[in-house]
Amino acid sequence: MEPTREEVDRMPGPVVLEFGAEWCPHCQAIQSDMTTVLMRHPGVRHIQVEDGKGKSLGRSFRVKLWPTLVFLRDGQVVSQIVRPSADEIGKGLAELVG
């Protein structure tokens, strides 16, 4: 079950929300890059959010295209990227963990 926006805002430490859908080819294309990069940052919590019409969490982050990654530290947005390349995923996580 996906968290609420209030729960996300209260999450401590570094968190990556990955908005997408299982059937989305763009989402499927980044999975191996996400796995590789996240293995280098074991302290980062990764939450995959199945997004779609009427899903309030995605709307609260203004998600329009998939995949969208939202990098948060202690509930605050550090950065947000849409349809990221492997390099962008790595840079986003590096920035998040500082």
N, CA, C and O atoms as CSV, one atom per row, in Angstrom:
chain,resi,resn,atom,element,x,y,z
A,1,MET,N,N,0.846,-1.200,0.000
A,1,MET,CA,C,0.000,0.000,0.000
A,1,MET,C,C,0.878,1.245,0.000
A,1,MET,O,O,1.859,1.331,0.738
A,2,GLU,N,N,0.508,2.202,-0.835
A,2,GLU,CA,C,1.324,3.402,-0.935
A,2,GLU,C,C,1.101,4.322,0.269
A,2,GLU,O,O,0.007,4.379,0.831
A,3,PRO,N,N,2.156,5.036,0.649
A,3,PRO,CA,C,2.021,5.953,1.781
A,3,PRO,C,C,1.194,7.179,1.397
A,3,PRO,O,O,1.012,7.475,0.216
A,4,THR,N,N,0.699,7.882,2.405
A,4,THR,CA,C,-0.002,9.143,2.160
A,4,THR,C,C,1.031,10.257,2.072
A,4,THR,O,O,2.190,10.048,2.428
A,5,ARG,N,N,0.640,11.417,1.613
A,5,ARG,CA,C,1.568,12.545,1.552
A,5,ARG,C,C,2.036,12.920,2.960
A,5,ARG,O,O,3.196,13.282,3.157
A,6,GLU,N,N,1.140,12.833,3.925
A,6,GLU,CA,C,1.508,13.152,5.304
A,6,GLU,C,C,2.583,12.185,5.807
A,6,GLU,O,O,3.527,12.600,6.479
A,7,GLU,N,N,2.443,10.908,5.483
A,7,GLU,CA,C,3.451,9.917,5.886
A,7,GLU,C,C,4.790,10.189,5.202
A,7,GLU,O,O,5.843,10.076,5.830
A,8,VAL,N,N,4.750,10.543,3.928
A,8,VAL,CA,C,5.975,10.855,3.188
A,8,VAL,C,C,6.660,12.073,3.816
A,8,VAL,O,O,7.878,12.083,3.994
A,9,ASP,N,N,5.879,13.083,4.147
A,9,ASP,CA,C,6.435,14.313,4.726
A,9,ASP,C,C,7.106,14.061,6.076
A,9,ASP,O,O,7.958,14.844,6.495
A,10,ARG,N,N,6.734,12.983,6.758
A,10,ARG,CA,C,7.308,12.652,8.067
A,10,ARG,C,C,8.441,11.630,7.999
A,10,ARG,O,O,9.036,11.309,9.028
A,11,MET,N,N,8.752,11.112,6.808
A,11,MET,CA,C,9.781,10.076,6.689
A,11,MET,C,C,11.167,10.663,6.981
A,11,MET,O,O,11.565,11.665,6.386
A,12,PRO,N,N,11.892,10.028,7.903
A,12,PRO,CA,C,13.231,10.525,8.220
A,12,PRO,C,C,14.273,10.037,7.214
A,12,PRO,O,O,14.114,8.989,6.589
A,13,GLY,N,N,15.341,10.824,7.073
A,13,GLY,CA,C,16.454,10.408,6.230
A,13,GLY,C,C,16.167,10.508,4.749
A,13,GLY,O,O,15.170,11.096,4.331
A,14,PRO,N,N,17.076,9.910,3.943
A,14,PRO,CA,C,16.942,9.980,2.488
A,14,PRO,C,C,15.936,8.960,1.952
A,14,PRO,O,O,15.965,7.785,2.315
A,15,VAL,N,N,15.051,9.437,1.083
A,15,VAL,CA,C,13.999,8.598,0.500
A,15,VAL,C,C,13.896,8.935,-0.991
A,15,VAL,O,O,13.982,10.098,-1.384
A,16,VAL,N,N,13.710,7.891,-1.817
A,16,VAL,CA,C,13.417,8.096,-3.231
A,16,VAL,C,C,12.042,7.507,-3.507
A,16,VAL,O,O,11.807,6.318,-3.293
A,17,LEU,N,N,11.141,8.352,-3.984
A,17,LEU,CA,C,9.835,7.883,-4.449
A,17,LEU,C,C,9.944,7.706,-5.957
A,17,LEU,O,O,10.361,8.616,-6.673
A,18,GLU,N,N,9.566,6.531,-6.426
A,18,GLU,CA,C,9.585,6.249,-7.866
A,18,GLU,C,C,8.144,6.077,-8.329
A,18,GLU,O,O,7.504,5.067,-8.034
A,19,PHE,N,N,7.641,7.068,-9.057
A,19,PHE,CA,C,6.274,7.020,-9.567
A,19,PHE,C,C,6.277,6.408,-10.959
A,19,PHE,O,O,7.074,6.796,-11.814
A,20,GLY,N,N,5.382,5.449,-11.184
A,20,GLY,CA,C,5.285,4.808,-12.484
A,20,GLY,C,C,4.184,3.772,-12.490
A,20,GLY,O,O,3.278,3.791,-11.656
A,21,ALA,N,N,4.284,2.857,-13.458
A,21,ALA,CA,C,3.325,1.770,-13.584
A,21,ALA,C,C,4.077,0.547,-14.102
A,21,ALA,O,O,5.026,0.679,-14.875
A,22,GLU,N,N,3.656,-0.630,-13.679
A,22,GLU,CA,C,4.330,-1.871,-14.081
A,22,GLU,C,C,4.376,-2.051,-15.589
A,22,GLU,O,O,5.353,-2.578,-16.122
A,23,TRP,N,N,3.332,-1.620,-16.278
A,23,TRP,CA,C,3.238,-1.830,-17.713
A,23,TRP,C,C,3.970,-0.765,-18.519
A,23,TRP,O,O,4.080,-0.897,-19.738
A,24,CYS,N,N,4.476,0.288,-17.876
A,24,CYS,CA,C,5.104,1.422,-18.562
A,24,CYS,C,C,6.503,1.050,-19.060
A,24,CYS,O,O,7.369,0.715,-18.253
A,25,PRO,N,N,6.739,1.103,-20.380
A,25,PRO,CA,C,8.057,0.725,-20.913
A,25,PRO,C,C,9.187,1.635,-20.431
A,25,PRO,O,O,10.314,1.169,-20.266
A,26,HIS,N,N,8.914,2.914,-20.201
A,26,HIS,CA,C,9.932,3.835,-19.694
A,26,HIS,C,C,10.322,3.450,-18.263
A,26,HIS,O,O,11.489,3.542,-17.882
A,27,CYS,N,N,9.333,3.019,-17.480
A,27,CYS,CA,C,9.581,2.592,-16.090
A,27,CYS,C,C,10.396,1.299,-16.082
A,27,CYS,O,O,11.341,1.154,-15.306
A,28,GLN,N,N,10.024,0.371,-16.944
A,28,GLN,CA,C,10.746,-0.899,-17.034
A,28,GLN,C,C,12.197,-0.666,-17.444
A,28,GLN,O,O,13.097,-1.365,-16.979
A,29,ALA,N,N,12.425,0.322,-18.319
A,29,ALA,CA,C,13.757,0.577,-18.855
A,29,ALA,C,C,14.754,1.055,-17.797
A,29,ALA,O,O,15.956,0.840,-17.954
A,30,ILE,N,N,14.281,1.702,-16.718
A,30,ILE,CA,C,15.228,2.212,-15.712
A,30,ILE,C,C,15.460,1.252,-14.550
A,30,ILE,O,O,16.273,1.539,-13.672
A,31,GLN,N,N,14.758,0.112,-14.530
A,31,GLN,CA,C,14.835,-0.747,-13.352
A,31,GLN,C,C,16.242,-1.268,-13.054
A,31,GLN,O,O,16.652,-1.280,-11.893
A,32,SER,N,N,16.983,-1.694,-14.063
A,32,SER,CA,C,18.330,-2.208,-13.780
A,32,SER,C,C,19.236,-1.085,-13.298
A,32,SER,O,O,20.071,-1.309,-12.421
A,33,ASP,N,N,19.092,0.130,-13.854
A,33,ASP,CA,C,19.879,1.277,-13.393
A,33,ASP,C,C,19.515,1.634,-11.954
A,33,ASP,O,O,20.394,1.930,-11.145
A,34,MET,N,N,18.232,1.608,-11.636
A,34,MET,CA,C,17.793,1.916,-10.264
A,34,MET,C,C,18.397,0.916,-9.290
A,34,MET,O,O,18.923,1.304,-8.247
A,35,THR,N,N,18.323,-0.367,-9.624
A,35,THR,CA,C,18.859,-1.408,-8.752
A,35,THR,C,C,20.352,-1.211,-8.522
A,35,THR,O,O,20.828,-1.283,-7.389
A,36,THR,N,N,21.086,-0.964,-9.601
A,36,THR,CA,C,22.537,-0.783,-9.504
A,36,THR,C,C,22.895,0.412,-8.625
A,36,THR,O,O,23.740,0.305,-7.737
A,37,VAL,N,N,22.250,1.543,-8.875
A,37,VAL,CA,C,22.571,2.759,-8.126
A,37,VAL,C,C,22.145,2.635,-6.660
A,37,VAL,O,O,22.874,3.058,-5.762
A,38,LEU,N,N,20.982,2.063,-6.422
A,38,LEU,CA,C,20.507,1.924,-5.043
A,38,LEU,C,C,21.393,0.982,-4.231
A,38,LEU,O,O,21.521,1.150,-3.018
A,39,MET,N,N,22.007,-0.008,-4.886
A,39,MET,CA,C,22.905,-0.918,-4.167
A,39,MET,C,C,24.110,-0.155,-3.609
A,39,MET,O,O,24.678,-0.560,-2.595
A,40,ARG,N,N,24.499,0.934,-4.254
A,40,ARG,CA,C,25.618,1.761,-3.792
A,40,ARG,C,C,25.216,2.689,-2.652
A,40,ARG,O,O,26.072,3.294,-2.005
A,41,HIS,N,N,23.916,2.800,-2.407
A,41,HIS,CA,C,23.406,3.703,-1.368
A,41,HIS,C,C,22.414,2.946,-0.472
A,41,HIS,O,O,21.215,3.226,-0.510
A,42,PRO,N,N,22.903,1.992,0.332
A,42,PRO,CA,C,21.994,1.154,1.125
A,42,PRO,C,C,21.187,1.916,2.180
A,42,PRO,O,O,20.185,1.402,2.677
A,43,GLY,N,N,21.608,3.122,2.523
A,43,GLY,CA,C,20.874,3.894,3.523
A,43,GLY,C,C,19.683,4.657,2.975
A,43,GLY,O,O,18.969,5.324,3.723
A,44,VAL,N,N,19.467,4.560,1.660
A,44,VAL,CA,C,18.366,5.287,1.022
A,44,VAL,C,C,17.148,4.379,0.929
A,44,VAL,O,O,17.222,3.263,0.414
A,45,ARG,N,N,16.034,4.874,1.432
A,45,ARG,CA,C,14.772,4.129,1.339
A,45,ARG,C,C,14.167,4.371,-0.043
A,45,ARG,O,O,14.028,5.517,-0.471
A,46,HIS,N,N,13.807,3.291,-0.739
A,46,HIS,CA,C,13.245,3.370,-2.092
A,46,HIS,C,C,11.809,2.876,-2.041
A,46,HIS,O,O,11.541,1.759,-1.598
A,47,ILE,N,N,10.895,3.712,-2.494
A,47,ILE,CA,C,9.471,3.349,-2.494
A,47,ILE,C,C,8.942,3.486,-3.915
A,47,ILE,O,O,8.941,4.572,-4.495
A,48,GLN,N,N,8.493,2.355,-4.465
A,48,GLN,CA,C,7.862,2.379,-5.789
A,48,GLN,C,C,6.374,2.644,-5.588
A,48,GLN,O,O,5.701,1.962,-4.815
A,49,VAL,N,N,5.879,3.647,-6.302
A,49,VAL,CA,C,4.479,4.037,-6.185
A,49,VAL,C,C,3.797,3.785,-7.516
A,49,VAL,O,O,4.140,4.394,-8.530
A,50,GLU,N,N,2.825,2.879,-7.502
A,50,GLU,CA,C,2.019,2.597,-8.699
A,50,GLU,C,C,1.094,3.793,-8.884
A,50,GLU,O,O,0.144,3.984,-8.126
A,51,ASP,N,N,1.387,4.589,-9.898
A,51,ASP,CA,C,0.669,5.846,-10.107
A,51,ASP,C,C,-0.420,5.661,-11.156
A,51,ASP,O,O,-0.421,4.671,-11.887
A,52,GLY,N,N,-1.320,6.589,-11.228
A,52,GLY,CA,C,-2.380,6.537,-12.224
A,52,GLY,C,C,-3.451,7.560,-11.920
A,52,GLY,O,O,-3.351,8.332,-10.967
A,53,LYS,N,N,-4.464,7.550,-12.741
A,53,LYS,CA,C,-5.565,8.499,-12.614
A,53,LYS,C,C,-6.184,8.403,-11.214
A,53,LYS,O,O,-6.469,7.313,-10.718
A,54,GLY,N,N,-6.379,9.544,-10.605
A,54,GLY,CA,C,-7.024,9.580,-9.298
A,54,GLY,C,C,-6.114,9.239,-8.130
A,54,GLY,O,O,-6.591,9.131,-7.001
A,55,LYS,N,N,-4.823,9.067,-8.365
A,55,LYS,CA,C,-3.877,8.756,-7.284
A,55,LYS,C,C,-3.366,10.066,-6.695
A,55,LYS,O,O,-2.665,10.821,-7.368
A,56,SER,N,N,-3.714,10.329,-5.456
A,56,SER,CA,C,-3.437,11.642,-4.875
A,56,SER,C,C,-1.964,11.891,-4.563
A,56,SER,O,O,-1.521,13.038,-4.617
A,57,LEU,N,N,-1.190,10.853,-4.238
A,57,LEU,CA,C,0.211,11.079,-3.909
A,57,LEU,C,C,0.973,11.622,-5.119
A,57,LEU,O,O,1.730,12.585,-5.000
A,58,GLY,N,N,0.774,11.010,-6.267
A,58,GLY,CA,C,1.415,11.500,-7.484
A,58,GLY,C,C,0.983,12.920,-7.830
A,58,GLY,O,O,1.803,13.735,-8.254
A,59,ARG,N,N,-0.293,13.216,-7.652
A,59,ARG,CA,C,-0.770,14.565,-7.950
A,59,ARG,C,C,-0.135,15.579,-7.002
A,59,ARG,O,O,0.146,16.708,-7.403
A,60,SER,N,N,0.092,15.188,-5.753
A,60,SER,CA,C,0.665,16.126,-4.780
A,60,SER,C,C,2.098,16.511,-5.145
A,60,SER,O,O,2.587,17.553,-4.709
A,61,PHE,N,N,2.778,15.673,-5.947
A,61,PHE,CA,C,4.118,15.985,-6.426
A,61,PHE,C,C,4.104,16.447,-7.887
A,61,PHE,O,O,5.156,16.568,-8.514
A,62,ARG,N,N,2.909,16.703,-8.423
A,62,ARG,CA,C,2.716,17.157,-9.806
A,62,ARG,C,C,3.326,16.197,-10.834
A,62,ARG,O,O,3.925,16.629,-11.819
A,63,VAL,N,N,3.169,14.901,-10.595
A,63,VAL,CA,C,3.677,13.891,-11.527
A,63,VAL,C,C,2.798,13.887,-12.771
A,63,VAL,O,O,1.579,13.744,-12.684
A,64,LYS,N,N,3.434,14.047,-13.931
A,64,LYS,CA,C,2.705,14.031,-15.194
A,64,LYS,C,C,3.209,12.939,-16.130
A,64,LYS,O,O,2.428,12.404,-16.916
A,65,LEU,N,N,4.495,12.594,-16.066
A,65,LEU,CA,C,5.082,11.554,-16.906
A,65,LEU,C,C,5.783,10.529,-16.025
A,65,LEU,O,O,6.229,10.840,-14.920
A,66,TRP,N,N,5.873,9.307,-16.530
A,66,TRP,CA,C,6.554,8.241,-15.794
A,66,TRP,C,C,7.835,7.858,-16.513
A,66,TRP,O,O,7.930,8.034,-17.727
A,67,PRO,N,N,8.794,7.355,-15.818
A,67,PRO,CA,C,8.885,7.420,-14.366
A,67,PRO,C,C,9.293,8.820,-13.906
A,67,PRO,O,O,10.016,9.538,-14.596
A,68,THR,N,N,8.811,9.177,-12.728
A,68,THR,CA,C,9.254,10.395,-12.056
A,68,THR,C,C,9.860,9.966,-10.737
A,68,THR,O,O,9.244,9.232,-9.964
A,69,LEU,N,N,11.082,10.435,-10.486
A,69,LEU,CA,C,11.760,10.160,-9.221
A,69,LEU,C,C,11.750,11.430,-8.381
A,69,LEU,O,O,12.110,12.509,-8.851
A,70,VAL,N,N,11.327,11.278,-7.117
A,70,VAL,CA,C,11.343,12.397,-6.178
A,70,VAL,C,C,12.320,12.019,-5.070
A,70,VAL,O,O,12.138,11.019,-4.377
A,71,PHE,N,N,13.364,12.841,-4.917
A,71,PHE,CA,C,14.389,12.613,-3.905
A,71,PHE,C,C,14.069,13.496,-2.701
A,71,PHE,O,O,13.984,14.718,-2.822
A,72,LEU,N,N,13.892,12.867,-1.539
A,72,LEU,CA,C,13.522,13.602,-0.329
A,72,LEU,C,C,14.524,13.341,0.788
A,72,LEU,O,O,15.072,12.245,0.908
A,73,ARG,N,N,14.751,14.357,1.593
A,73,ARG,CA,C,15.542,14.187,2.812
A,73,ARG,C,C,14.702,14.750,3.958
A,73,ARG,O,O,14.346,15.929,3.962
A,74,ASP,N,N,14.394,13.896,4.920
A,74,ASP,CA,C,13.563,14.285,6.064
A,74,ASP,C,C,12.266,14.953,5.624
A,74,ASP,O,O,11.839,15.955,6.197
A,75,GLY,N,N,11.638,14.368,4.578
A,75,GLY,CA,C,10.339,14.841,4.110
A,75,GLY,C,C,10.368,16.047,3.201
A,75,GLY,O,O,9.321,16.479,2.719
A,76,GLN,N,N,11.554,16.607,2.951
A,76,GLN,CA,C,11.683,17.782,2.084
A,76,GLN,C,C,12.222,17.363,0.719
A,76,GLN,O,O,13.160,16.570,0.636
A,77,VAL,N,N,11.631,17.894,-0.345
A,77,VAL,CA,C,12.080,17.564,-1.701
A,77,VAL,C,C,13.451,18.190,-1.943
A,77,VAL,O,O,13.631,19.399,-1.800
A,78,VAL,N,N,14.420,17.339,-2.315
A,78,VAL,CA,C,15.761,17.789,-2.678
A,78,VAL,C,C,15.817,18.012,-4.183
A,78,VAL,O,O,16.352,19.015,-4.654
A,79,SER,N,N,15.257,17.059,-4.937
A,79,SER,CA,C,15.181,17.196,-6.390
A,79,SER,C,C,14.118,16.253,-6.931
A,79,SER,O,O,13.648,15.351,-6.238
A,80,GLN,N,N,13.753,16.482,-8.176
A,80,GLN,CA,C,12.738,15.665,-8.837
A,80,GLN,C,C,13.125,15.580,-10.304
A,80,GLN,O,O,13.376,16.599,-10.948
A,81,ILE,N,N,13.172,14.345,-10.837
A,81,ILE,CA,C,13.537,14.171,-12.241
A,81,ILE,C,C,12.532,13.264,-12.945
A,81,ILE,O,O,11.969,12.343,-12.354
A,82,VAL,N,N,12.327,13.559,-14.226
A,82,VAL,CA,C,11.348,12.838,-15.040
A,82,VAL,C,C,12.082,12.086,-16.141
A,82,VAL,O,O,12.956,12.637,-16.810
A,83,ARG,N,N,11.713,10.810,-16.320
A,83,ARG,CA,C,12.327,9.938,-17.326
A,83,ARG,C,C,13.856,10.054,-17.304
A,83,ARG,O,O,14.480,10.423,-18.299
A,84,PRO,N,N,14.441,9.731,-16.144
A,84,PRO,CA,C,15.876,9.950,-15.962
A,84,PRO,C,C,16.757,8.947,-16.695
A,84,PRO,O,O,16.377,7.799,-16.929
A,85,SER,N,N,17.951,9.425,-17.050
A,85,SER,CA,C,18.991,8.540,-17.571
A,85,SER,C,C,19.695,7.909,-16.373
A,85,SER,O,O,19.463,8.313,-15.233
A,86,ALA,N,N,20.546,6.928,-16.624
A,86,ALA,CA,C,21.314,6.296,-15.545
A,86,ALA,C,C,22.171,7.338,-14.838
A,86,ALA,O,O,22.279,7.320,-13.612
A,87,ASP,N,N,22.781,8.246,-15.598
A,87,ASP,CA,C,23.610,9.303,-14.994
A,87,ASP,C,C,22.785,10.199,-14.083
A,87,ASP,O,O,23.232,10.556,-12.993
A,88,GLU,N,N,21.587,10.564,-14.522
A,88,GLU,CA,C,20.732,11.434,-13.710
A,88,GLU,C,C,20.305,10.739,-12.417
A,88,GLU,O,O,20.220,11.378,-11.369
A,89,ILE,N,N,20.035,9.435,-12.487
A,89,ILE,CA,C,19.681,8.680,-11.283
A,89,ILE,C,C,20.857,8.712,-10.300
A,89,ILE,O,O,20.674,8.969,-9.110
A,90,GLY,N,N,22.057,8.450,-10.809
A,90,GLY,CA,C,23.251,8.464,-9.967
A,90,GLY,C,C,23.496,9.831,-9.354
A,90,GLY,O,O,23.803,9.928,-8.166
A,91,LYS,N,N,23.365,10.887,-10.143
A,91,LYS,CA,C,23.579,12.250,-9.640
A,91,LYS,C,C,22.529,12.613,-8.593
A,91,LYS,O,O,22.850,13.234,-7.579
A,92,GLY,N,N,21.287,12.230,-8.834
A,92,GLY,CA,C,20.216,12.518,-7.882
A,92,GLY,C,C,20.475,11.848,-6.540
A,92,GLY,O,O,20.292,12.466,-5.491
A,93,LEU,N,N,20.900,10.590,-6.568
A,93,LEU,CA,C,21.189,9.889,-5.319
A,93,LEU,C,C,22.428,10.439,-4.628
A,93,LEU,O,O,22.462,10.540,-3.401
A,94,ALA,N,N,23.446,10.797,-5.408
A,94,ALA,CA,C,24.663,11.377,-4.824
A,94,ALA,C,C,24.343,12.699,-4.135
A,94,ALA,O,O,24.843,12.976,-3.045
A,95,GLU,N,N,23.512,13.509,-4.771
A,95,GLU,CA,C,23.103,14.789,-4.186
A,95,GLU,C,C,22.284,14.550,-2.922
A,95,GLU,O,O,22.423,15.277,-1.938
A,96,LEU,N,N,21.441,13.540,-2.953
A,96,LEU,CA,C,20.574,13.237,-1.819
A,96,LEU,C,C,21.376,12.832,-0.580
A,96,LEU,O,O,21.086,13.285,0.527
A,97,VAL,N,N,22.374,11.987,-0.770
A,97,VAL,CA,C,23.139,11.500,0.379
A,97,VAL,C,C,24.301,12.417,0.727
A,97,VAL,O,O,24.912,12.280,1.787
A,98,GLY,N,N,24.609,13.363,-0.178
A,98,GLY,CA,C,25.627,14.375,0.086
A,98,GLY,C,C,27.001,13.824,0.241
A,98,GLY,O,O,27.947,14.579,0.466
